[in-house]
């Protein structure tokens, strides 16, 4: 059964220099919907979206999980937080918003995040961003200037059952990204799609403790008791 895309007010998004839901937004939503049974099986308690923009992704995840999670969303743009709250209200869910850079000041969440979401500014650019809209896509020369500040801390941020969904562009060096923290996380391409000149990817990182636990569960052999002689 398909999960509906959350309602949102496009006029409010455009009026406040907030990133408008686009192909990358919907690709991330599609990847989450594809994995939703697996995500539910992890019994997530805390969802964190970094750079929430319109709040559509956080709202979708909260709805897909039946509203039985704590959703936290961060953004540097205060207008994005206002729009996220409006999107949540339109869809009758609750999201806690925090104005911050990445997750600064939220160290109390370390080791507790079950689902981490990040659609970073990934477009390679030569100049520094000068507006809220430019901050949503300008990723520096490699397109990874913001992402490379978060990646080193992802394993400590995730809970033992945690999963991290990341939006990336082909030019961000997908093979290198998949090797990040290979000693602590397993990584895979969850979904990819060509959108005009862009080749977008959703990368999925899972804590190895979670993978090992799942494998042990799947490999459990139930032995029937021996019949007792009459």
N, C-alpha and C positions, 0 to 999 in steps of 0.2 A: 504494500500500500504506500503510495507516494505521500510524502510529508509536504504540506503546502508551504510556499515561500511566505515569510512574514509580511504583514502590511507595513508600509512606510510612506512618509509624506515627502515626495520628491521636491516639492516647492520649498519646504523647510530646509532640506539638504542643500539645495542650490543657493539659497539665500544666505547661508552662513559659511561658505567656503569649506564645506565638509565633503569628503570623498564620496562620490555617488556610487551606489552598487553597480558593478560592471562585470565583465567576463570573469575576472579573477575572483570576485566575490562569489559568483554563482558556481564556479568550478570548485571552490572550497566547500560550499554548501553541498554540491553533488558528491564530493568525496566523503563528507561526513555522513550523508544519507546512505551511501553505499556500505559504510562500516557501522551503521547505527546499532545493529544487533550485537556486534562485538563490543562496541563502546558501552552499551547497556550492561553487558555481562561483566564488565569491570566494576560495576556498582559505583560509578563516580559520585563524589560528594562536592567537589569544587572544580569549577570551570573558570579559566582566566583567559581573556582575550586581550592582547597587547596591541594598541592602535585600533580601537574599535570603530572609528569612523561613524557610520550611520547606525551601528548597533544591530544590523540585520543578521550577521553571522551569530553573534551571542544570543540573539533572540531565537534564531532557528534551533540552535543547540539546546537551549533551555526548553523549548517546546518539544523537541524530539525526545528529550529525557523526561517528559511528563511534568516538568516544573519541580522535580524532586532534587534539585541541586542548588548550590549557592553559585551564582554567576557574578563574576567581578570583571569589569572592563576598564581599561586605562587608555588615556590619550593625552597628548600635550595641548590639543586644541580644545578650549572650554566649550566651544560651540558643538563640537563632536559629542561631548558628554551630554549636552542638552538634547541633541537629536537622538542619541542612544536611549535616553530616558523616555523621550516621546515615542520612539519605536517600541520600547518595552511596554509602555502604557497602552498603546494601540492594540497590542497583542495579549494584554492581560497577564503579563509576567513581571517579575522583579529582577532588576539588575543593579548591582552596586557599582557606581562609577567613581573613578579616582583620577584627578588630573596629575599626571606625573610622566617622567621620561622612562619608558619601558616599565619596570616595576620598582623603581626607586621608592624607598619608604615603605615597601610592602614585604620587608624581609620576614615578617611573621608568616608569610605564605610558603616559605622555602620548605621543600620536602612534602608539601601538602596538595599540590596542584595535580589533579587527575586528568584533566584535558586542558592542554595549552594550545592556543590558536594565535597565529601571527601572519598577517598579510603585510609585509614590510614594504617600505619604499625600495623597489628593486631595479628601477630603470637607471642604467649608467648615465651619469651627467657630469659635465665639467665644472659647472658653476654651483655655488652654494645656494640652497633654497632660500627664497625671500618672502614667501607667503605660506599660509596654511595649506593651500592646495599643492604647492610645490613640495612641501614637506611630506606629502602623502606618496609621492612617486620618485623623488630625486634621491638616488642611492649612491652618489659619488661615482668615481671612475670605474669601479668594479660592479656598481649596483648593490654592494653589500656593506656599505659603511655603517648602517644602522644594525643590520642583521649580525655583523661580526662583533658587535658589542653585546648582543644577547646570547649568541651561541655558546660561549664558554660557560655560561651559567645555567643552561637548560637542564643538565642532569641533576643539579642540586635543587632546582626549582620543582621538578616533577616528584610525585609520590612514587613508591615502589611499583604501583600499577599504572603509572602515568603514561600518557600518549601525547605527542606533540605533532600538530599539523602546521606545515609551513608552505606558503606560496612562494614560488621562485620562478625566475626567468631562465631560459636556456643559457643565456650569456653569463649567468651567475656562477657557472661551473658546477653543474649538477653532480658529476662524479665525485668532486671534492667535497661537496656538501654531504653526500651520502656516507662519506668516510668519517665525518665528524663524530667524535666520541664513540668510535666503533667498539671500544672496550667496555662501554657501559650501556650502549643503546643499539638496537637493530634498526636499520633504516631501509626504506623502500620508496619507490614511486607509486603513490596511491592512485594518481590520475594525471593525465596530461591532455592538453588541447591546444591546437593552433587557433589563434584569434587574430586574424589579419596578419600583420608582420611579426606578432609576438607568438612565441612558443612557451606556453605556461605549464608549470608543473605543480602538483601538490605532493610534497614529501611528507612521509609519515615516519616518526621516530618513536620507538617503544622501549621502555626500560627493560633491560635484560632480565631483571628479577621477575617482571611480569610475564615475559615470554617463557621463561623456565617453569614458572608456576603453571602456566597454561599447558605446556607440553607434559608436565607431570600428571596433570589432571586427565589429559587426553590419553596418556599411556597407562593409566591405572587399569589393572586387570582384576576383574571381579571373579573370584574363584567360588564356585558353588560348593556347598558342603557335601562331603561324601555321604552316600546313602548308608544308613546303618543296617547291618544284617538283621534279619528278622529272627 
